[in-house]
Amino acid sequence: MTTDFRYLTLKLSRELYSKAPDALDDTERKRVLTIAARQQEIEQRILGSANAALVVLPEASVEACVKDIRDRYPDEPEFEADLGRTGLSIEALRAAIIRDLKVEAVLEQVAASTAPVSDTEVEIFYLQHLERFQKPETRSLRHILVTVNDDLAGSTRDAAQAKIEAIRERVLKDIGRFGEQALKHSECPTAMNGGLLGKVPRGKLYPDVEAVAFALAPGELSASIESELGFHIVLCDSVELESQVPLAEVRERVREHLGGSRHAAAQKAWIAGLFQSA
């Protein structure tokens, strides 16, 4: 196993599984070795290209990468031990990093040769994928929770239901007391903030609670709702309906997405050309 291959296995083991190579199980090791072999073959073609001969790496970039790898370990002995287990020295690691950075620099050169994404391309993508730019309905909600614990006196199901109904009656008489009642009686951490759940989209609440909460009008208080936690009452402060995100808000995000796809395609085609010409 070459030094470069050892470095690739170390790098991929950390990236894919957050493990040292010798800590991988058989399935993980097989995957890492397969990817490393293919990556090594690609890198050899890249480094043998005319583009690679023009790359000059700043020493600071190399040292920053060495430091980044060191910083992933709790201490220097663990770092050196991991290198030893992989069969790498510090010098070999630096050489492998230089190789890595050269590959990245060449691929960046290839990507930089692509045409920039135009405003027209951004607009066409936006119009063709309007469903990606939908802002879901959200509701600003508050709740009060009384939990059920049949093993604790005063917290049986009947007692919890009676307590939540009494709280609801007090709030119905004066909706402005919701925060005070939440602070006094709610058994949820949100009690400290007046029961505020914040802006909630669908899919974040218990199904029974969500079904009721998303049927409330702004300012409306729910009936008591039972969930696996206990009994709730929910107050809807406001509703933001589903809406289309304007192009102006996502223009640069779309441009970045299209640019990234274009760069990746150019790099893939360029690498394929290296294999065809070999």
N, C-alpha and C positions, 0 to 999 in steps of 0.2 A: 504494500500500500504506500503510495507516494505521499510526500508531505502535503501537497495541495489537496489530495483526496482526504487525508486525515483532517485537514482544516475544514473542508466542506462537510464532513460528517459531524464535526463538532458544531459548526454553525447551524446546520439543519436540525440537529438534535435539539439545540436550544430554541430555534425558531418554531419548530413544529410541535415539540413536546415539553419544552422547558426542562429538559433533562440533560445530564451528561451522556455521552454515547454508551458508556458501560452500564448505564441504568435503564436502557431501553429493553423492552421485551422483544421476543422474536419477530412479531408482526411489525412493530415500530422500527426495529433495526433493518428489516428487509426493505421497508418503504424508504427509509433514509438512504440506504446504500443504492437503491435503484435511482432515486432522484439525484444523488451525488454523482453517480456515474454519468448520467445524461448531462448534468450541468457541467461536469468537467470536460466532456466532449465538446459542448458548445463553447465554453470559455477558451479552449485551445484554438478553435477556429477563429474566434474573435481576436485573440491576442496575436494570432499569426497574420492578421489583416494589415493592410497599409495604414489604416486609420490608427491602429494601436501604436505604430512607430512614431506618431506625432504627439502622443500624450506625454505631458510632463506633470508630475504630481507634486503639489506643495508638501513639504515635510510636515507642516502643521496638520494637514488632513490625515496623514498616516498616524501621527501621534494621537490625534483625537479619536481615531478608531480603536487604537490599542487601549486607550483609557476607557472608552465605552465598554469594551469587552471586559476589562478588569473590574469595572464598576458593577457588573452583573453578579459578582461574587461577594460573599460577606467579608472576606479578608484575602490578603495576598497568598497565604499558604494554600487556601482552598483553590485559588486561581491556578497556582503553579501545580498543585496536585492534579487538577483536571487536565491541564496541558500534558503532564506526565503520563496520565492514564491513556491519553489520546496519541501519545508518541510525538508530541510537538515540543520544541524549545521556544523561548521568547523570540529568538532570531528567525526561526522558521515561521512563527506566527506573523511577524512583521512582513516577511517576504510574501506570505499568503495574502495578507491585507493589501499590500501594494498591488498584487495581481488582481484582487477583487476590485479595488478602486479603479484600476486601468480598464477593466471590463465595463464598469459603470460609466466611466468617462467616455469610452467609445460609443456606448449605447446612447448616451446623452447627445453626442455629436450627431448620431443618426437621427434622433428625434428632432433635434434643432433644425434639421434640413427640411422638415415638412412645412407646408404652407400654414400660416395662422388661420384660425377659425374665424370666418366672417360673421358679421351681424346677421346676414341673410340666413346662413346655415343655422345659427342659434335660433332664429325665429321659426324656421321650418321645423326644427326638432321640437320646439315648444308646442307648436300647433299640432304636430303629429302625435304628441304624447301628453295631451292635456290632462289625462287621468293621473299622471305622475305628479301633477302640480295642484292637487286638490287639498285644501285645508279642511280637516275633518271637523264636524260639529263638536264643540266643547261646552261644558257647563261649569260655571263657578258654583261649587257646592260646599255646604257645611253639613256635618252630621253629629249626632249624639249616639253613643253606643252604651248599652247596658248588657253586660255579658251574663251568661248562664253557667252556673256551677252547682249541680245538684248535691255536691258534697259539702257545700258551704252554706251555713244558715243565712237566710235572707237573700240568697242568690239563685234559688230554684227558678225553673222556667216560669212558674206562675208569678213569683215575686218580681222577677225581672220584667215581665210583661206589664204588671201593675205599675211598676216604677216608671217605665217609659211612657205609659199612657198618662200618668200624672204630670210628667215633664211636658208632654205634648200639650196638655190642657193649659198649663201655665204659659207656654210659648204662644199658643193660639190667641190668648187674651192680649199679648203684647209681643209681637214678633221681634222687637228690639231686645228682648231678654234672651234670645237664643245663645249668644256668646256667653252670657253669665251662667246660663243653665248648663252649657257644655263644660265650662270650667269647673262647675260644682259637681256635676254628676257623670259626665262622659268618662268611660273607661278605655278611651283611645288616646294615644299620645297627642292627637290633634286638639285635645281639650285645652291645652296650654295656649292655643291660638284660636280660641273661640269655636273649635270644631271645624276649622277651615281645611277642606281637602284641596283647594286650589282649582285650577282649570283642568277638568277631567274629560278625556275623550272616552269613547266607548271601548270596552274591553279591559278596563282597569279596576272595576268594582266587582263584588260578588254578583252573580247573575240576577238574583232576586232584588238586590238593592239597585242595580243598574236599570232594570226594567221600570222600576218606579221613578227613579231619579230623572231618567230621560223622557219621562212623560209629564214632568212638572213644568208649569209656567214660571217665568221669573217672579220671585217673591212668594211662591207657593210652598207650603209646608206639607210634607207627606204624612200619610197615616203611618202607624208603626209597621216596620218590616222585620221579618224574622230571617236571619241567616245562620250559618253554622257557628258564627261568633256569639250571637245573641240577638238582641232587638235594637233596631235603629230607628231614628227619625232623621229625615233629610230636608234641608232647606235649599232651594235653588235661588241663588243670588242673581244670576244672569245667564243668558244663553248666547253663544256665538254660533250661528248656523254654518253649515258647510259652505265653503266659498272657493273660488278660483284664485290661486296665488298669481298676482300680476307678473308679466314677463320681466318688468323692471327689477323685481325683487330677486329673480332667479337667473337673470341674464348671465352673470359672471360664473355662477355655478354650472350652468349648462355649457358655457364656453370651456370651462375647465374639464368637464366630463368629455366633451367632444375632442378636445385637444389631447387628453390622455388616451382616448381610444385611437386617435390618429397616430400618436407617437408609438403606441404598442404595436399597431399594425405595421408601421414602417420598420420597426425594429425586427419584428417577426419575419417580414419579407426579406430584409437585409441578411438576417442569419440564414434563412433558407437558401439565399443566393450563395453564401459561403460554402454550403454543403454541395450545391450543384456544380460549382466551379472547381471543387477539389478533385 
